[in-house]
Amino acid sequence: GTESSENSSPPTMQKPPITLSSLTKSSGTESQSVLTWTTSTVASETGGSAITGYNLQYQLSGTWTDLIADTLVATYTHTGLTSGTAYEYRYRAKNVHGWSSYTTATIT
């Protein structure tokens, strides 16, 4: 006999993760910010493979600088900040298939 495709699982996605959804300042002082971001284990968000790293950058005067190049953490303490200055951040996730698009956030 032939097998019915109705009982089979849908094919597993194998692609880079989708863009991440949130970067927030969870705490801090005038000269530092503790930044956190959302992580996911949902296949539709991770691209079907586990997240293996994050890249976090900030921009000041038009130049993007890595704060985290490729590390599997979901928090970062950015120190040496100037009180009242808005900093622009961007971050992305990766799996074995590559990097997601950047998500940006401006945090004061």
Jmol script that loads the backbone (N, CA, C; Angstrom):
load data "model"
ATOM      1  N   GLY A   1       0.789  -1.167   0.000  1.00  0.00           N
ATOM      2  CA  GLY A   1       0.000   0.000   0.000  1.00  0.00           C
ATOM      3  C   GLY A   1       0.850   1.257   0.000  1.00  0.00           C
ATOM      4  N   THR A   2       0.187   2.375  -0.182  1.00  0.00           N
ATOM      5  CA  THR A   2       0.874   3.666  -0.168  1.00  0.00           C
ATOM      6  C   THR A   2       0.595   4.382   1.146  1.00  0.00           C
ATOM      7  N   GLU A   3       1.551   5.178   1.562  1.00  0.00           N
ATOM      8  CA  GLU A   3       1.374   5.925   2.810  1.00  0.00           C
ATOM      9  C   GLU A   3       0.636   7.217   2.536  1.00  0.00           C
ATOM     10  N   SER A   4      -0.212   7.596   3.460  1.00  0.00           N
ATOM     11  CA  SER A   4      -0.943   8.850   3.325  1.00  0.00           C
ATOM     12  C   SER A   4      -0.073  10.000   3.813  1.00  0.00           C
ATOM     13  N   SER A   5      -0.073  11.090   3.067  1.00  0.00           N
ATOM     14  CA  SER A   5       0.706  12.255   3.469  1.00  0.00           C
ATOM     15  C   SER A   5      -0.005  13.048   4.563  1.00  0.00           C
ATOM     16  N   GLU A   6      -1.263  12.701   4.865  1.00  0.00           N
ATOM     17  CA  GLU A   6      -2.005  13.418   5.892  1.00  0.00           C
ATOM     18  C   GLU A   6      -1.391  13.234   7.269  1.00  0.00           C
ATOM     19  N   ASN A   7      -0.745  12.128   7.516  1.00  0.00           N
ATOM     20  CA  ASN A   7      -0.178  11.834   8.824  1.00  0.00           C
ATOM     21  C   ASN A   7       1.274  12.265   8.957  1.00  0.00           C
ATOM     22  N   SER A   8       1.869  12.735   7.897  1.00  0.00           N
ATOM     23  CA  SER A   8       3.273  13.111   7.972  1.00  0.00           C
ATOM     24  C   SER A   8       3.413  14.539   8.499  1.00  0.00           C
ATOM     25  N   SER A   9       4.539  14.807   9.116  1.00  0.00           N
ATOM     26  CA  SER A   9       4.813  16.145   9.644  1.00  0.00           C
ATOM     27  C   SER A   9       5.190  17.073   8.509  1.00  0.00           C
ATOM     28  N   PRO A  10       4.899  18.372   8.666  1.00  0.00           N
ATOM     29  CA  PRO A  10       5.355  19.312   7.635  1.00  0.00           C
ATOM     30  C   PRO A  10       6.878  19.344   7.608  1.00  0.00           C
ATOM     31  N   PRO A  11       7.458  19.702   6.494  1.00  0.00           N
ATOM     32  CA  PRO A  11       8.926  19.739   6.428  1.00  0.00           C
ATOM     33  C   PRO A  11       9.484  20.772   7.411  1.00  0.00           C
ATOM     34  N   THR A  12      10.609  20.455   7.989  1.00  0.00           N
ATOM     35  CA  THR A  12      11.252  21.360   8.930  1.00  0.00           C
ATOM     36  C   THR A  12      11.919  22.491   8.162  1.00  0.00           C
ATOM     37  N   MET A  13      11.699  23.723   8.621  1.00  0.00           N
ATOM     38  CA  MET A  13      12.342  24.874   7.988  1.00  0.00           C
ATOM     39  C   MET A  13      13.830  24.834   8.293  1.00  0.00           C
ATOM     40  N   GLN A  14      14.623  25.185   7.343  1.00  0.00           N
ATOM     41  CA  GLN A  14      16.058  25.257   7.545  1.00  0.00           C
ATOM     42  C   GLN A  14      16.529  26.569   6.953  1.00  0.00           C
ATOM     43  N   LYS A  15      16.490  27.622   7.761  1.00  0.00           N
ATOM     44  CA  LYS A  15      16.865  28.946   7.294  1.00  0.00           C
ATOM     45  C   LYS A  15      17.340  29.771   8.481  1.00  0.00           C
ATOM     46  N   PRO A  16      17.905  30.948   8.244  1.00  0.00           N
ATOM     47  CA  PRO A  16      18.302  31.814   9.353  1.00  0.00           C
ATOM     48  C   PRO A  16      17.088  32.220  10.180  1.00  0.00           C
ATOM     49  N   PRO A  17      17.308  32.640  11.438  1.00  0.00           N
ATOM     50  CA  PRO A  17      16.196  33.081  12.274  1.00  0.00           C
ATOM     51  C   PRO A  17      15.527  34.330  11.704  1.00  0.00           C
ATOM     52  N   ILE A  18      14.288  34.577  12.173  1.00  0.00           N
ATOM     53  CA  ILE A  18      13.614  35.805  11.783  1.00  0.00           C
ATOM     54  C   ILE A  18      14.185  36.957  12.608  1.00  0.00           C
ATOM     55  N   THR A  19      13.826  38.171  12.260  1.00  0.00           N
ATOM     56  CA  THR A  19      14.255  39.344  13.009  1.00  0.00           C
ATOM     57  C   THR A  19      13.724  39.261  14.434  1.00  0.00           C
ATOM     58  N   LEU A  20      14.550  39.603  15.400  1.00  0.00           N
ATOM     59  CA  LEU A  20      14.142  39.565  16.802  1.00  0.00           C
ATOM     60  C   LEU A  20      13.175  40.698  17.107  1.00  0.00           C
ATOM     61  N   SER A  21      12.413  40.541  18.196  1.00  0.00           N
ATOM     62  CA  SER A  21      11.309  41.461  18.410  1.00  0.00           C
ATOM     63  C   SER A  21      11.539  42.576  19.420  1.00  0.00           C
ATOM     64  N   SER A  22      12.411  42.409  20.395  1.00  0.00           N
ATOM     65  CA  SER A  22      12.489  43.488  21.380  1.00  0.00           C
ATOM     66  C   SER A  22      13.859  43.586  22.031  1.00  0.00           C
ATOM     67  N   LEU A  23      14.310  44.811  22.159  1.00  0.00           N
ATOM     68  CA  LEU A  23      15.526  45.130  22.912  1.00  0.00           C
ATOM     69  C   LEU A  23      15.113  46.215  23.887  1.00  0.00           C
ATOM     70  N   THR A  24      15.336  45.980  25.160  1.00  0.00           N
ATOM     71  CA  THR A  24      14.900  46.942  26.167  1.00  0.00           C
ATOM     72  C   THR A  24      16.003  47.210  27.175  1.00  0.00           C
ATOM     73  N   LYS A  25      15.881  48.334  27.839  1.00  0.00           N
ATOM     74  CA  LYS A  25      16.758  48.673  28.955  1.00  0.00           C
ATOM     75  C   LYS A  25      16.050  48.184  30.205  1.00  0.00           C
ATOM     76  N   SER A  26      16.595  47.140  30.818  1.00  0.00           N
ATOM     77  CA  SER A  26      15.927  46.551  31.977  1.00  0.00           C
ATOM     78  C   SER A  26      16.282  47.278  33.269  1.00  0.00           C
ATOM     79  N   SER A  27      17.445  47.894  33.315  1.00  0.00           N
ATOM     80  CA  SER A  27      17.849  48.680  34.475  1.00  0.00           C
ATOM     81  C   SER A  27      19.075  49.486  34.095  1.00  0.00           C
ATOM     82  N   GLY A  28      19.582  50.267  35.027  1.00  0.00           N
ATOM     83  CA  GLY A  28      20.782  51.026  34.729  1.00  0.00           C
ATOM     84  C   GLY A  28      20.900  52.265  35.581  1.00  0.00           C
ATOM     85  N   THR A  29      21.932  53.039  35.298  1.00  0.00           N
ATOM     86  CA  THR A  29      22.206  54.293  35.975  1.00  0.00           C
ATOM     87  C   THR A  29      22.431  55.342  34.891  1.00  0.00           C
ATOM     88  N   GLU A  30      22.880  56.532  35.278  1.00  0.00           N
ATOM     89  CA  GLU A  30      23.141  57.565  34.265  1.00  0.00           C
ATOM     90  C   GLU A  30      24.265  57.172  33.312  1.00  0.00           C
ATOM     91  N   SER A  31      25.202  56.342  33.770  1.00  0.00           N
ATOM     92  CA  SER A  31      26.354  56.014  32.935  1.00  0.00           C
ATOM     93  C   SER A  31      26.362  54.578  32.411  1.00  0.00           C
ATOM     94  N   GLN A  32      25.309  53.809  32.701  1.00  0.00           N
ATOM     95  CA  GLN A  32      25.259  52.448  32.162  1.00  0.00           C
ATOM     96  C   GLN A  32      23.824  52.005  31.949  1.00  0.00           C
ATOM     97  N   SER A  33      23.654  51.100  31.001  1.00  0.00           N
ATOM     98  CA  SER A  33      22.354  50.505  30.702  1.00  0.00           C
ATOM     99  C   SER A  33      22.503  48.992  30.663  1.00  0.00           C
ATOM    100  N   VAL A  34      21.583  48.291  31.319  1.00  0.00           N
ATOM    101  CA  VAL A  34      21.520  46.837  31.209  1.00  0.00           C
ATOM    102  C   VAL A  34      20.486  46.534  30.135  1.00  0.00           C
ATOM    103  N   LEU A  35      20.944  46.003  29.023  1.00  0.00           N
ATOM    104  CA  LEU A  35      20.094  45.717  27.866  1.00  0.00           C
ATOM    105  C   LEU A  35      19.734  44.242  27.841  1.00  0.00           C
ATOM    106  N   THR A  36      18.491  43.951  27.540  1.00  0.00           N
ATOM    107  CA  THR A  36      18.045  42.563  27.406  1.00  0.00           C
ATOM    108  C   THR A  36      17.222  42.448  26.130  1.00  0.00           C
ATOM    109  N   TRP A  37      17.149  41.256  25.584  1.00  0.00           N
ATOM    110  CA  TRP A  37      16.355  41.031  24.385  1.00  0.00           C
ATOM    111  C   TRP A  37      15.681  39.689  24.454  1.00  0.00           C
ATOM    112  N   THR A  38      14.656  39.555  23.624  1.00  0.00           N
ATOM    113  CA  THR A  38      13.828  38.362  23.595  1.00  0.00           C
ATOM    114  C   THR A  38      14.547  37.235  22.865  1.00  0.00           C
ATOM    115  N   THR A  39      14.503  36.062  23.462  1.00  0.00           N
ATOM    116  CA  THR A  39      15.022  34.862  22.804  1.00  0.00           C
ATOM    117  C   THR A  39      13.834  33.957  22.501  1.00  0.00           C
ATOM    118  N   SER A  40      14.002  33.054  21.591  1.00  0.00           N
ATOM    119  CA  SER A  40      12.906  32.183  21.203  1.00  0.00           C
ATOM    120  C   SER A  40      13.409  30.769  20.943  1.00  0.00           C
ATOM    121  N   THR A  41      12.532  29.808  21.188  1.00  0.00           N
ATOM    122  CA  THR A  41      12.804  28.418  20.824  1.00  0.00           C
ATOM    123  C   THR A  41      11.746  27.914  19.841  1.00  0.00           C
ATOM    124  N   VAL A  42      10.857  28.815  19.391  1.00  0.00           N
ATOM    125  CA  VAL A  42       9.797  28.463  18.453  1.00  0.00           C
ATOM    126  C   VAL A  42      10.402  28.308  17.053  1.00  0.00           C
ATOM    127  N   ALA A  43      10.171  27.170  16.435  1.00  0.00           N
ATOM    128  CA  ALA A  43      10.803  26.863  15.141  1.00  0.00           C
ATOM    129  C   ALA A  43      10.531  27.919  14.081  1.00  0.00           C
ATOM    130  N   SER A  44       9.312  28.494  14.062  1.00  0.00           N
ATOM    131  CA  SER A  44       9.004  29.487  13.037  1.00  0.00           C
ATOM    132  C   SER A  44       9.822  30.759  13.227  1.00  0.00           C
ATOM    133  N   GLU A  45      10.324  31.003  14.451  1.00  0.00           N
ATOM    134  CA  GLU A  45      11.140  32.179  14.731  1.00  0.00           C
ATOM    135  C   GLU A  45      12.639  31.890  14.661  1.00  0.00           C
ATOM    136  N   THR A  46      13.029  30.664  14.967  1.00  0.00           N
ATOM    137  CA  THR A  46      14.448  30.319  14.973  1.00  0.00           C
ATOM    138  C   THR A  46      14.941  29.798  13.631  1.00  0.00           C
ATOM    139  N   GLY A  47      14.040  29.640  12.678  1.00  0.00           N
ATOM    140  CA  GLY A  47      14.426  29.105  11.375  1.00  0.00           C
ATOM    141  C   GLY A  47      14.530  27.588  11.372  1.00  0.00           C
ATOM    142  N   GLY A  48      14.008  26.941  12.411  1.00  0.00           N
ATOM    143  CA  GLY A  48      14.024  25.485  12.486  1.00  0.00           C
ATOM    144  C   GLY A  48      15.264  24.916  13.148  1.00  0.00           C
ATOM    145  N   SER A  49      16.183  25.781  13.559  1.00  0.00           N
ATOM    146  CA  SER A  49      17.411  25.338  14.224  1.00  0.00           C
ATOM    147  C   SER A  49      17.645  26.208  15.457  1.00  0.00           C
ATOM    148  N   ALA A  50      18.343  25.676  16.422  1.00  0.00           N
ATOM    149  CA  ALA A  50      18.608  26.409  17.658  1.00  0.00           C
ATOM    150  C   ALA A  50      19.424  27.669  17.390  1.00  0.00           C
ATOM    151  N   ILE A  51      19.144  28.722  18.149  1.00  0.00           N
ATOM    152  CA  ILE A  51      19.943  29.943  18.087  1.00  0.00           C
ATOM    153  C   ILE A  51      21.327  29.622  18.647  1.00  0.00           C
ATOM    154  N   THR A  52      22.366  30.053  17.936  1.00  0.00           N
ATOM    155  CA  THR A  52      23.738  29.745  18.363  1.00  0.00           C
ATOM    156  C   THR A  52      24.537  30.981  18.751  1.00  0.00           C
ATOM    157  N   GLY A  53      23.969  32.173  18.538  1.00  0.00           N
ATOM    158  CA  GLY A  53      24.693  33.380  18.920  1.00  0.00           C
ATOM    159  C   GLY A  53      23.917  34.636  18.631  1.00  0.00           C
ATOM    160  N   TYR A  54      24.355  35.734  19.262  1.00  0.00           N
ATOM    161  CA  TYR A  54      23.772  37.058  19.043  1.00  0.00           C
ATOM    162  C   TYR A  54      24.881  38.046  18.726  1.00  0.00           C
ATOM    163  N   ASN A  55      24.516  39.064  17.963  1.00  0.00           N
ATOM    164  CA  ASN A  55      25.414  40.166  17.641  1.00  0.00           C
ATOM    165  C   ASN A  55      24.691  41.440  18.064  1.00  0.00           C
ATOM    166  N   LEU A  56      25.333  42.236  18.933  1.00  0.00           N
ATOM    167  CA  LEU A  56      24.766  43.494  19.410  1.00  0.00           C
ATOM    168  C   LEU A  56      25.738  44.608  19.090  1.00  0.00           C
ATOM    169  N   GLN A  57      25.243  45.664  18.462  1.00  0.00           N
ATOM    170  CA  GLN A  57      26.076  46.813  18.098  1.00  0.00           C
ATOM    171  C   GLN A  57      25.398  48.087  18.575  1.00  0.00           C
ATOM    172  N   TYR A  58      26.193  49.145  18.754  1.00  0.00           N
ATOM    173  CA  TYR A  58      25.619  50.460  19.005  1.00  0.00           C
ATOM    174  C   TYR A  58      26.252  51.463  18.066  1.00  0.00           C
ATOM    175  N   GLN A  59      25.519  52.553  17.851  1.00  0.00           N
ATOM    176  CA  GLN A  59      25.981  53.586  16.934  1.00  0.00           C
ATOM    177  C   GLN A  59      26.051  54.919  17.661  1.00  0.00           C
ATOM    178  N   LEU A  60      27.177  55.569  17.484  1.00  0.00           N
ATOM    179  CA  LEU A  60      27.365  56.915  17.987  1.00  0.00           C
ATOM    180  C   LEU A  60      28.181  57.633  16.926  1.00  0.00           C
ATOM    181  N   SER A  61      27.722  58.770  16.483  1.00  0.00           N
ATOM    182  CA  SER A  61      28.400  59.539  15.430  1.00  0.00           C
ATOM    183  C   SER A  61      28.515  58.769  14.121  1.00  0.00           C
ATOM    184  N   GLY A  62      27.512  57.953  13.809  1.00  0.00           N
ATOM    185  CA  GLY A  62      27.451  57.302  12.508  1.00  0.00           C
ATOM    186  C   GLY A  62      28.262  56.042  12.327  1.00  0.00           C
ATOM    187  N   THR A  63      28.930  55.557  13.368  1.00  0.00           N
ATOM    188  CA  THR A  63      29.745  54.350  13.251  1.00  0.00           C
ATOM    189  C   THR A  63      29.172  53.244  14.132  1.00  0.00           C
ATOM    190  N   TRP A  64      28.904  52.073  13.547  1.00  0.00           N
ATOM    191  CA  TRP A  64      28.417  50.923  14.305  1.00  0.00           C
ATOM    192  C   TRP A  64      29.598  50.201  14.936  1.00  0.00           C
ATOM    193  N   THR A  65      29.484  49.880  16.212  1.00  0.00           N
ATOM    194  CA  THR A  65      30.543  49.206  16.962  1.00  0.00           C
ATOM    195  C   THR A  65      29.970  47.970  17.646  1.00  0.00           C
ATOM    196  N   ASP A  66      30.665  46.828  17.517  1.00  0.00           N
ATOM    197  CA  ASP A  66      30.227  45.599  18.186  1.00  0.00           C
ATOM    198  C   ASP A  66      30.349  45.724  19.694  1.00  0.00           C
ATOM    199  N   LEU A  67      29.287  45.366  20.395  1.00  0.00           N
ATOM    200  CA  LEU A  67      29.337  45.163  21.837  1.00  0.00           C
ATOM    201  C   LEU A  67      29.429  43.666  22.121  1.00  0.00           C
ATOM    202  N   ILE A  68      28.680  42.901  21.344  1.00  0.00           N
ATOM    203  CA  ILE A  68      28.743  41.439  21.366  1.00  0.00           C
ATOM    204  C   ILE A  68      28.899  41.015  19.919  1.00  0.00           C
ATOM    205  N   ALA A  69      29.977  40.322  19.608  1.00  0.00           N
ATOM    206  CA  ALA A  69      30.224  39.922  18.220  1.00  0.00           C
ATOM    207  C   ALA A  69      29.453  38.653  17.853  1.00  0.00           C
ATOM    208  N   ASP A  70      29.502  37.640  18.702  1.00  0.00           N
ATOM    209  CA  ASP A  70      28.867  36.363  18.403  1.00  0.00           C
ATOM    210  C   ASP A  70      28.889  35.508  19.666  1.00  0.00           C
ATOM    211  N   THR A  71      27.964  35.788  20.580  1.00  0.00           N
ATOM    212  CA  THR A  71      27.918  35.101  21.862  1.00  0.00           C
ATOM    213  C   THR A  71      26.481  34.739  22.188  1.00  0.00           C
ATOM    214  N   LEU A  72      26.279  33.614  22.832  1.00  0.00           N
ATOM    215  CA  LEU A  72      24.935  33.150  23.156  1.00  0.00           C
ATOM    216  C   LEU A  72      24.515  33.666  24.530  1.00  0.00           C
ATOM    217  N   VAL A  73      24.261  34.965  24.615  1.00  0.00           N
ATOM    218  CA  VAL A  73      23.740  35.599  25.824  1.00  0.00           C
ATOM    219  C   VAL A  73      22.565  36.486  25.416  1.00  0.00           C
ATOM    220  N   ALA A  74      21.678  36.813  26.366  1.00  0.00           N
ATOM    221  CA  ALA A  74      20.519  37.651  26.058  1.00  0.00           C
ATOM    222  C   ALA A  74      20.490  38.898  26.928  1.00  0.00           C
ATOM    223  N   THR A  75      21.663  39.308  27.401  1.00  0.00           N
ATOM    224  CA  THR A  75      21.769  40.530  28.182  1.00  0.00           C
ATOM    225  C   THR A  75      23.172  41.102  28.022  1.00  0.00           C
ATOM    226  N   TYR A  76      23.255  42.418  28.132  1.00  0.00           N
ATOM    227  CA  TYR A  76      24.554  43.083  28.034  1.00  0.00           C
ATOM    228  C   TYR A  76      24.493  44.361  28.857  1.00  0.00           C
ATOM    229  N   THR A  77      25.542  44.631  29.631  1.00  0.00           N
ATOM    230  CA  THR A  77      25.637  45.873  30.386  1.00  0.00           C
ATOM    231  C   THR A  77      26.565  46.821  29.643  1.00  0.00           C
ATOM    232  N   HIS A  78      26.000  47.908  29.113  1.00  0.00           N
ATOM    233  CA  HIS A  78      26.763  48.902  28.357  1.00  0.00           C
ATOM    234  C   HIS A  78      27.156  50.008  29.328  1.00  0.00           C
ATOM    235  N   THR A  79      28.445  50.160  29.563  1.00  0.00           N
ATOM    236  CA  THR A  79      28.954  51.143  30.523  1.00  0.00           C
ATOM    237  C   THR A  79      29.610  52.314  29.809  1.00  0.00           C
ATOM    238  N   GLY A  80      29.927  53.355  30.570  1.00  0.00           N
ATOM    239  CA  GLY A  80      30.605  54.514  30.016  1.00  0.00           C
ATOM    240  C   GLY A  80      29.704  55.416  29.196  1.00  0.00           C
ATOM    241  N   LEU A  81      28.414  55.399  29.477  1.00  0.00           N
ATOM    242  CA  LEU A  81      27.451  56.187  28.707  1.00  0.00           C
ATOM    243  C   LEU A  81      27.378  57.619  29.232  1.00  0.00           C
ATOM    244  N   THR A  82      26.928  58.520  28.364  1.00  0.00           N
ATOM    245  CA  THR A  82      26.732  59.920  28.729  1.00  0.00           C
ATOM    246  C   THR A  82      25.270  60.127  29.091  1.00  0.00           C
ATOM    247  N   SER A  83      25.005  60.640  30.279  1.00  0.00           N
ATOM    248  CA  SER A  83      23.647  60.868  30.754  1.00  0.00           C
ATOM    249  C   SER A  83      22.857  61.727  29.772  1.00  0.00           C
ATOM    250  N   GLY A  84      21.610  61.311  29.497  1.00  0.00           N
ATOM    251  CA  GLY A  84      20.732  62.072  28.617  1.00  0.00           C
ATOM    252  C   GLY A  84      20.968  61.866  27.135  1.00  0.00           C
ATOM    253  N   THR A  85      21.953  61.071  26.766  1.00  0.00           N
ATOM    254  CA  THR A  85      22.255  60.802  25.354  1.00  0.00           C
ATOM    255  C   THR A  85      21.469  59.577  24.892  1.00  0.00           C
ATOM    256  N   ALA A  86      20.852  59.679  23.730  1.00  0.00           N
ATOM    257  CA  ALA A  86      20.152  58.536  23.144  1.00  0.00           C
ATOM    258  C   ALA A  86      21.153  57.727  22.320  1.00  0.00           C
ATOM    259  N   TYR A  87      21.200  56.443  22.573  1.00  0.00           N
ATOM    260  CA  TYR A  87      22.087  55.539  21.845  1.00  0.00           C
ATOM    261  C   TYR A  87      21.241  54.635  20.957  1.00  0.00           C
ATOM    262  N   GLU A  88      21.705  54.446  19.737  1.00  0.00           N
ATOM    263  CA  GLU A  88      21.009  53.555  18.812  1.00  0.00           C
ATOM    264  C   GLU A  88      21.710  52.206  18.829  1.00  0.00           C
ATOM    265  N   TYR A  89      20.911  51.166  19.001  1.00  0.00           N
ATOM    266  CA  TYR A  89      21.420  49.799  19.037  1.00  0.00           C
ATOM    267  C   TYR A  89      20.793  49.002  17.905  1.00  0.00           C
ATOM    268  N   ARG A  90      21.510  47.971  17.471  1.00  0.00           N
ATOM    269  CA  ARG A  90      20.931  46.993  16.563  1.00  0.00           C
ATOM    270  C   ARG A  90      21.462  45.633  16.972  1.00  0.00           C
ATOM    271  N   TYR A  91      20.637  44.629  16.785  1.00  0.00           N
ATOM    272  CA  TYR A  91      21.032  43.286  17.191  1.00  0.00           C
ATOM    273  C   TYR A  91      20.394  42.270  16.268  1.00  0.00           C
ATOM    274  N   ARG A  92      20.995  41.081  16.259  1.00  0.00           N
ATOM    275  CA  ARG A  92      20.511  40.003  15.408  1.00  0.00           C
ATOM    276  C   ARG A  92      20.899  38.674  16.033  1.00  0.00           C
ATOM    277  N   ALA A  93      20.264  37.618  15.556  1.00  0.00           N
ATOM    278  CA  ALA A  93      20.533  36.260  16.044  1.00  0.00           C
ATOM    279  C   ALA A  93      21.021  35.405  14.887  1.00  0.00           C
ATOM    280  N   LYS A  94      21.691  34.313  15.232  1.00  0.00           N
ATOM    281  CA  LYS A  94      22.106  33.388  14.173  1.00  0.00           C
ATOM    282  C   LYS A  94      21.840  31.958  14.593  1.00  0.00           C
ATOM    283  N   ASN A  95      21.731  31.123  13.571  1.00  0.00           N
ATOM    284  CA  ASN A  95      21.701  29.679  13.764  1.00  0.00           C
ATOM    285  C   ASN A  95      22.684  29.088  12.752  1.00  0.00           C
ATOM    286  N   VAL A  96      22.651  27.781  12.571  1.00  0.00           N
ATOM    287  CA  VAL A  96      23.618  27.150  11.667  1.00  0.00           C
ATOM    288  C   VAL A  96      23.446  27.586  10.216  1.00  0.00           C
ATOM    289  N   HIS A  97      22.324  28.231   9.893  1.00  0.00           N
ATOM    290  CA  HIS A  97      22.045  28.653   8.518  1.00  0.00           C
ATOM    291  C   HIS A  97      22.367  30.115   8.252  1.00  0.00           C
ATOM    292  N   GLY A  98      22.759  30.863   9.279  1.00  0.00           N
ATOM    293  CA  GLY A  98      23.139  32.252   9.062  1.00  0.00           C
ATOM    294  C   GLY A  98      22.500  33.210  10.058  1.00  0.00           C
ATOM    295  N   TRP A  99      22.644  34.517   9.764  1.00  0.00           N
ATOM    296  CA  TRP A  99      22.182  35.598  10.632  1.00  0.00           C
ATOM    297  C   TRP A  99      20.793  36.072  10.220  1.00  0.00           C
ATOM    298  N   SER A 100      20.019  36.519  11.212  1.00  0.00           N
ATOM    299  CA  SER A 100      18.752  37.203  10.942  1.00  0.00           C
ATOM    300  C   SER A 100      19.060  38.618  10.483  1.00  0.00           C
ATOM    301  N   SER A 101      18.030  39.336  10.073  1.00  0.00           N
ATOM    302  CA  SER A 101      18.170  40.761   9.797  1.00  0.00           C
ATOM    303  C   SER A 101      18.334  41.484  11.129  1.00  0.00           C
ATOM    304  N   TYR A 102      18.898  42.694  11.083  1.00  0.00           N
ATOM    305  CA  TYR A 102      19.038  43.491  12.308  1.00  0.00           C
ATOM    306  C   TYR A 102      17.691  44.046  12.755  1.00  0.00           C
ATOM    307  N   THR A 103      17.511  44.115  14.064  1.00  0.00           N
ATOM    308  CA  THR A 103      16.422  44.839  14.704  1.00  0.00           C
ATOM    309  C   THR A 103      17.071  46.028  15.381  1.00  0.00           C
ATOM    310  N   THR A 104      16.501  47.235  15.220  1.00  0.00           N
ATOM    311  CA  THR A 104      17.102  48.424  15.819  1.00  0.00           C
ATOM    312  C   THR A 104      16.226  48.958  16.950  1.00  0.00           C
ATOM    313  N   ALA A 105      16.866  49.657  17.886  1.00  0.00           N
ATOM    314  CA  ALA A 105      16.167  50.292  19.006  1.00  0.00           C
ATOM    315  C   ALA A 105      16.987  51.483  19.458  1.00  0.00           C
ATOM    316  N   THR A 106      16.313  52.547  19.846  1.00  0.00           N
ATOM    317  CA  THR A 106      16.982  53.712  20.409  1.00  0.00           C
ATOM    318  C   THR A 106      16.663  53.762  21.898  1.00  0.00           C
ATOM    319  N   ILE A 107      17.692  53.832  22.718  1.00  0.00           N
ATOM    320  CA  ILE A 107      17.544  53.795  24.180  1.00  0.00           C
ATOM    321  C   ILE A 107      18.317  54.944  24.778  1.00  0.00           C
ATOM    322  N   THR A 108      17.669  55.651  25.715  1.00  0.00           N
ATOM    323  CA  THR A 108      18.313  56.770  26.410  1.00  0.00           C
ATOM    324  C   THR A 108      18.762  56.316  27.788  1.00  0.00           C
TER     325      THR A 108
END
end "model"
wireframe off; spacefill off
backbone 0.3
color backbone group
